[in-house]
Amino acid sequence: MKIVLDMNIPDVWKDFLRNAGHEAIHWSRIGDIRADDDAIMAWAREHGHVVFTHDLDFGSLLFTTNATAPRPRPLSLPRVIVSVGY
């Protein structure tokens, strides 16, 4: 699965998803971090990605634009603790 992670999903999740065999990229690596949901959806549609997000408004965006893709995946993620060694 090709996945773009919304800004509200921690970047560390891309590594987890890649290790599970998915193609994952965080929005901050490919687009303006201030981009609105429309821009993220347009990019995902153009590049064949699904959107992983905490936002609930992506479904409404699909409905109001009569779009059938990309499919947003609202997530309820546990808190991730990252250990950084010095």
Secondary structure as the mmCIF struct_conf table of DSSP 4:
data_model
#
loop_
_struct_conf.conf_type_id
_struct_conf.id
_struct_conf.beg_label_comp_id
_struct_conf.beg_label_asym_id
_struct_conf.beg_label_seq_id
_struct_conf.end_label_comp_id
_struct_conf.end_label_asym_id
_struct_conf.end_label_seq_id
STRN STRN1 LYS A 2 LEU A 5
TURN_TY1_P TURN_TY1_P1 MET A 7 ASN A 8
BEND BEND1 ILE A 9 ILE A 9
TURN_TY1_P TURN_TY1_P2 ASP A 11 VAL A 12
HELX_RH_AL_P HELX_RH_AL_P1 TRP A 13 ASN A 19
TURN_TY1_P TURN_TY1_P3 ALA A 20 GLY A 21
STRN STRN2 GLU A 23 HIS A 26
HELX_RH_AL_P HELX_RH_AL_P2 TRP A 27 ILE A 30
BEND BEND2 GLY A 31 GLY A 31
TURN_TY1_P TURN_TY1_P4 ILE A 33 ARG A 34
HELX_RH_AL_P HELX_RH_AL_P3 ASP A 37 HIS A 47
TURN_TY1_P TURN_TY1_P5 GLY A 48 GLY A 48
STRN STRN3 VAL A 50 THR A 53
BEND BEND3 HIS A 54 HIS A 54
BEND BEND4 LEU A 56 LEU A 56
HELX_RH_AL_P HELX_RH_AL_P4 ASP A 57 THR A 64
TURN_TY1_P TURN_TY1_P6 THR A 65 ASN A 66
BEND BEND5 PRO A 70 PRO A 70
HELX_LH_PP_P HELX_LH_PP_P1 ARG A 71 ARG A 71
STRN STRN4 PRO A 72 PRO A 74
HELX_LH_PP_P HELX_LH_PP_P2 LEU A 77 ARG A 79
#
